[in-house]
Amino acid sequence: MSGGPVADIVGVMRTDPATLEARTFDVLVVGGGIQGAAIAREAALRGVDVLLIDRDDYASGTSMRSSRLVHGGVRYLQQGHLSLVREALAERERLLRLAPHLVRPLPMLMPFFDDGGGAHRWLVRFGLRLYSWLARGSTLPRPRYHRPDSCARLFPGIRTRGLHGGSLFYDGRTEDLRLTLAVLQGAVEAGAAACNHLELCGISADGSIELRDRIGDRAISVRARHVFNVAGPALDDVRRKCGIDGDDLVRLSRGSHLVFDPREGEVSLGAFLPDDRIQFVIPHPDGTVCGTTDVDEAKENAHGPPPQEDVDYMLDALAHMLESPPTRDDVRFAYAGWRALPAGRGPSGALNREAFVVPEPAAHDACTVHSVVGGKLTTHRSLAERAVNEVLGIRDASPSRALALPGGDGPREVGDPLWWRHGSRARNVRALAAGQPALFERIAPDRDLWRVEAIYALRTQGAVTFADLMIRRLFHSLGPSIDEASLREMHELYLRERTVEIDRDFDEDRELLFDELARLSGRSTPSSTR
């Protein structure tokens, strides 16, 4: 491999599965999304011996398919979930402070249209004042009312017909996948072991936990006193593998999103529709994310692309919000995520998003299983603190309350594009390219990501397959480029730098990459240069 060592890295984000055989852990975390990563970090920070596993890649499910908001949830005020909103607002402020490279303030305009649904203007304005009051002590500005002409200047392109003004308030935005990887990196640096592409198969009668390495196709056996089932949409499947009977604990709600070209400005749009749902238009430097839906979904359909009815719904929503709305041809990418909500009656949108831990009936004397139901991206840390304290009987305040996520310390180098992806760890990325200017070239003509970031991902961030690298470590809102020459160059780099040997050539890896993108976005290939 080229280059030198990476400074300040305590551990890499994938433990060799062969080294896990016959080991005993205090805690096994099943699920490498944001909640599982947070629980692993929390436990490791308390000195607990932890192993986190994921059947696929880290953050390959719901944790890379959200609306990318770090927020309290304005609409939860309508449902009376004040404690959840208060908790989320406190965690929003904490993330703005401890992960400034990944979570940044987001000004959001909430317009008041004459056909804007049942959310009356006075009620929304009161709700936003309550929202601000619940966030007392926040560093973000208070909400402010704007007249129609001011709204049009704040968000060019907003529909002005029937516009009666709007309120500008602040929340936070993030790249959910990068935030998840940072939390997991924090877990590893605190002493946790982590392994992706490692599947839980069952728990034997003597309490041995049977795992399968899906890359090396080998069986592995470990032991653990506690198993945290944080598998999200697959939570009930994991329960069955653990020998637990009973009714399902979760139901699924589908949240679809469309991605368009980047737009100018930082202000986002959040508007109530005639059906009382709220829709967002969220600018990111590499694409504009619009959504979302909240539709009950059968578990067997999870992790597919947005169905046509969701696409139609969101395009209609944009036509309600914008003067010249985009069309189907303007969609550059699309994705759907599945919320694992508590099983219960009534519409999914009305179910409480507050997470809780279910202590499962003891199926094995050697270990106990704890299933984590629900959860929001914003409140991952506070959920983890509650869960670890409850299960392990810890009473002390968590060090995670004040500990920066990896990259969140040091000066804010806002003029450095690498800082926005890696924070203070940008210096480690740059160190890999010392004396090799070619590594500072883009990975593709239409993707503002550098080749040295691919090396960093393969050496330290647990990327195993070519799809792990191109979709999740070199993340871009419009998906990876399909430029043939660029893909071949990246595959050559991948073959040189990978730490796990897989017997596949370029054609096979490209086909697997495109297959995964089709399952994610519904297209046979991602968007390319135009």
N, C-alpha and C positions, 0 to 999 in steps of 0.2 A: 504494500500500500504506500502511496505517496504521502508526503507531508510529515509533520512531527506530531508529538503528543498534544492533546488538548488540555490546557491548564484549567485548574479549579473544578474539574469534574470528579465527583466522588464516586459515581458508579454509572454504568450504562443501563439503558432502559430495557434490556432483555437478558435475563439469566439463561444460560445454556440449560435446556430441559434435562439433559443427562446428569447434571450435577444436583438435581433435585431429588433423585431416587432415594427413598427410605428416609428423607429428612422429616423432622417434626417441627411444626410451627405453632405458635400461639393462635394465630389468626390466618385463615385462608379467605381471601376476598374473591368472589366469582363475579366478574364483570369489570371491564376496563374503561367504562364511561366516566363521566365527571363525578358521579356519586361514588363509584367504586374507588377511583383514584383518590378522592378526598378521604374516604375511610381508611385506605391504606396509609396515606400520609399522616392522618391523625394518630393512628395506632403506632406507627413507626416513631413519631415524635414523642410518644409516651414510653418509648423503650420496649415496645412489644415486637416480637419476632413475626414478621408478616410476609405472606406470599400473595401476590395478586395475579390472577390469570384471566385471559380472555380467549374465547373460542376463535375469534377472528383477530382483527387488528384493534389496537387501542382506539377508542373514539370512533369506531367505524359504524356505529348505529345512531341512536338518537342524538348523541353528543356532538355530531358533526352536521346535524340537520335541523337546528333550531332557528329561531328568528334572530339569533345573535344579539339579544338584548340583555343587559344587566339592569334589572328594573324591579320596582316594588309591585307592579301590576295594578294599574289604574282601574281596570275593570273588576278586579277582586273587591274593590270598595263597594261596588254595586251589590255584591253578594254577601257583604258583611264580614269578610275575612280580614278583620283589622289586624289581628295578631300576625298573620302571615305577611301582610303588607309591611308592618312595622319591622319584622325580622328581615325581610328582603331589602328594605331601605337601609337598614344598618349594615347588612352585608355588601350592598352596593357601594356604600361609602368606604368600607374596608378594602374592597377590591380596587377602587380608584386610587387608594393610597399604597396598597401592597403589590399591585400589578399594573403600574401606570403605562407600561409598554403594551399591555394587552387589553386594558379596559380604559376607555376614555369617555369624557362627557359627551352626551348627545342631546343637542337642542331638538325638541320635537314640537311641531305645531299641530294643535288639535282644532280643526276648523269647525264652524257652526254653520251647517247648510240648512235651508228651509225644509229639505227632505232627508234630514240626517238621522232618522230613526227616533226611538223613544227617549234618547238621552237629551233632555232639554238643556238649553244653554245655561240657565241658572244652576241646574243640578250639576253639570259638568264643572262649572267654575267653582262651585262649592266643594266638589270632590277633589279638584286640584289643590285647593287651599288646605283641605284636610290631608291630602297626600304630602304637601310641603310641611304641614305641622307634624305629621308622624315622622318625617325625616329631620326633625329639629336637630341642629348641630351640623347639618350637611354643608359641605363646601360648595354645592351647586346653587345657582341662582334660584330665586323664588319664581313662581309662575307670573306671567304678565299678560294682560289682555291686549289684543291688537285689532284695529279696525280692518275692514276688507282690503283697502289699498296697501296697508302695511303687510297684511298676510301675503298678498301677491308679490311683494318685494322679498319677503323672507323665503318664500318657496315659489320661485318662478314656475309657471305651468299649472298652478292650482286652479281648479274650476272657480270662476268668479260669479257665474250665474247662480243666484240664490245663496250667495255667501254673505253671512251676517257678521263676519269677524272670526276671531279664534284666540286661543290661549297658547302661549309659548311656555313650555316647561322643560325640565331637564331630567334625563335618565342617563344610562350608560350603554355603550355598545362594545362588542368584543368579537373576536374570531373564536367561536366556541371550541373548535378543534384544537387550536393552539393553546387555549386556556386549559383544556383537559390535559394536554401533553405536559404543560408546565406544572400542573398539580401532581401528575404522576412522576415527573422528574424530581419534584420536591419529596415525594414519598421514597424514591430510590436513594436520594442523597441523605435521607434520614435513616436509611438502613433497610428498607423493604426490598424484597426480591420481587421481580415482575417478569412475566413471560406471556407474550401474545401467541396466538395460534396454538394454544394449549387448552384442551377441552376437558371439562369435568364429565366423566362417564357414569360415576356412581360411587356409593359408599358400601363397602363390603361388611359382612356380619361382624368382623372383628374391629371395625372402625377405620380400616384403611381407606383412603380416598383415592379412587382410581382416575387417573388422568391419561389423556392421549395427545402426544405431540403430533399435530396435523401436518407439520412440515417434514419431520423425520420419520413419521409413521411408527412411533414406538410407544409402548405402554409404560407409564410411570406411576409409582405409588408413593403417596406422602401421608402424613398424619397432621391433624390440627385439632386444638381444643375447641375452637369456635370457627364456624363457617358463616361468613356474611354473604347472603345471596343478594347481589345488587345487579341482577341481570336485566333489569328493565322489562321490555316486552317479553323476554324469555324467562321471566321470573318463575312462572308456574311450571314451565318445562324443567327448570333446574330443581324445583321442589320435588317433582316426580322422580328425577334421577337420584335424589337424596333419600328416596323411600318414603316421602311424605304424602299421605292421602288427604282428601278433603276438597272442599270447593275452591275454585280459583280465587286468588287474592286480587288480581288486577284485570282491568279491561283496557282496551286500547282506543286511543283517539288519534286520528290522523291530522297532522298539520302540514299542509303543502305550501311551497314557496316557489316563486318565479324570480329569475335573475335577469336583469337587463344591463345594458352598457352603463358605465359610470356616469353620474350626473354631477354638475357643478354644485358646489356648496356643501355645507355640513348639516344643514337643517333637514330633519326627517319629517314625515307626515304620519299622523295617526288619527284616523277619522272613524267615527261611528257611522255604520251603514243603516239603511232602513230596516234591516233585520236585527239591529242592535248589536251586531258583532263589530269589533274594531279591526281595521285593516291598516297596515303599515307600509310606508315607502322609506327604506333606510339606505342612505348613501354609504357606500364603502369605496375606498380608493380603487378597487379592482372590479367593481360591479355594484348594481343597485338591487337590493333584496326586497321583494314585495311579498306580502302574505299577511295572515295565514288562515287556514281553515281549522275547524274543530269538529271532526266527523267520526262517529263510531266506526271501528274497523275490526274485522275478524282477524284473529291472531295468525291464521295461515297466510294472510295477505301482507303481513308486516315486511317492511324494508324493500318495497317495490317503488316504482316511480309514481309521481302524482297522476291520478286518473284524469280522464278528460273532463269529467264534471267539475273537478277542482280547478283545472286550468280555466274553464269557462267562467266559473264563479269569480276567480281572482281578476280576470280581465274585465268582467262586468263591474267589479268593485273599483278598479282603476278608472273605468269610464265614469263612475260616480264622483271620483275625487279630482280628476285631472281634466284640463281644458282640451288637450289633444292626447288622448290616452294611447298607450302602445297597443300594438296588435300581436297576434300570434307569431307573426314573422319576426317580431322584435325580441322574442324570448331567446336568450342566449344559453340559459341553463335552467334546470328545474330540479327540485328535490322534495321529498316528503319525510317527515320524522314522526315517530309514534310515541305518544305520551302514555306511560304505564300508570293509569289512574286507579284509585281504589275501586274494586268491583262494587257496584251499587246501582240503584235505579235512578231514572231521570236523565236529562240531557247531559252529555259529557262536559259541556261548557260550564255547568253549574256545580260540578264536583270540586271539593276542596283540594287544592294542590299541595297542602301541607303534608310533608312526608312523615312516616312513622315506621317503627320496627316491630315486626311480628315475631315473637319467640315461638318457634315451631315445636310440636310435640317431639319428645326425645325418641328418635328412631334408632339411635346408637348410643351406647354408654360412653364411648370414647370421645365423641364430639357432639356439640349442639349447633343447630342451624338457626340463623336469624335472617328473616326475609325483610328487605327494605322496600316499602311500597311508596310510590309517588316521588316527589322531589322536583325542584326547579334548578336550573342552571345557576341562578343567582345565589341560592341558599345552600350550595353544596357543602361549604365549610361548616356552617352552623349545624346542618344535619349530621355531618360526620362527627362533630364534637358530642352531640347528644347521643348518637348511636354508640360510640366507643365508650363514653362514660357510663351509659346504661348497662351495656353488656359486660364490661370489664370492671364495673364498680369503682370507677375513678371519680374523685370529687374535685380535684384541683382544676383551676382555670387552665385552658389549653394554651400552649405556646403558639398555636396557629393563629391566635387572635391578633398577634403583633408581628409575626414573622413573614417577611416578604416572600412571594413566590420566586422561584429561580428567574433571575433577570430583572426582578423588580427593585433591586437595591441600586445604589450608585446614582450618579448624575443622569438627568434626563436629556439624552442626545436626540432631541426631536428632529434635527435636520438630517439624521442618519437613517436611511430606510431600513437598514439591518436592525436598528434599535427597536423599531416598531414590531419586529418579529421575534427578536431574541433578547431585547433589553440589554442589561449590562453584560450578558454572555456574548454579545456581538464581537467582543474582543477575542473570544475563543474561536469564533467562526473565522474571523480575519486571520488569526494565527495559522490556520490550516493552509491558507493560500500564500503565506510568506514566500516571496521569490517566484511565485507562479501566477503572473498576471492573467493568464488564460482562465483561471478559476474564478475571476471576477466578471466573466462574461455571462450574459443571460443564458438560461437553460433553453430558451426558445425566443424567436424574434418578438413574439407577442405576449411574453410573460416576464414581468419585472421581478424575477427571482434569479439568484446566482448559482453557478455550478458548485461553488464551495459549500453552499447550504445543503446540497445533496450529499457531499462527503460527511458533513457534520451529522446529518440525519442517519446515515448508514453506520457511522461509528458510535454514535452516542444516543440516538433517539429510538432505537429498537425497530427500525424499518427492516423488514425481512424480504418481502416480495417486491417486485417492480411496481405493482399497484400501490402497495404501502407507501413507497417513495413518491410516486408521481401524483397520487390523489391526496394523500393525507400529510406527508411531510413537506412537500412542495405545494402547499395548498393555495389555490386560486379560486375566487368566487365564480369564475366562468369555466372552471374545470381545467384539466391539463390541455395543452396544445396538442393537436394531432399532426403537426408539421413532421413529415416523414424523416427528414434529415436530423431534426432536433431529437426526435424519439430515439433514433439509432445512436446518436452521440451520447444521450443520457443512459441508454442501455449498456453501452460500452463502459461508461463510468460506473454504473451499477455493478457490472461483472467484476471490475477491478476492486471495488471498495466494499462489497457486501461481506458480511461476517458469517452468513449461513449459505452453504452451497445448495443450490436447487438445480436439478437437471432439466433446464428448459432453455431453448434458444430464443432469439429475438422474436421470431414469428409467433411462438407460443405465448411469450410474455405479452406481446402487443394484443393478441387475441383475448387473453385473460383480462387485460386492462380495459379493453373496449367492452367486454362482457359485463364487467363490474360497473362501468359507466352507464351502460344501458339499463342495468337494474336500478341504478341511482336516479338517472335523469329521464329515462324513457327513450333516449336517443341511441342510435347504434354507435355514434361517435360524439365526442364533445365538440363544442364550438371551436373554430380555428380562426386563422387570420381572415380579415375581410378586406 
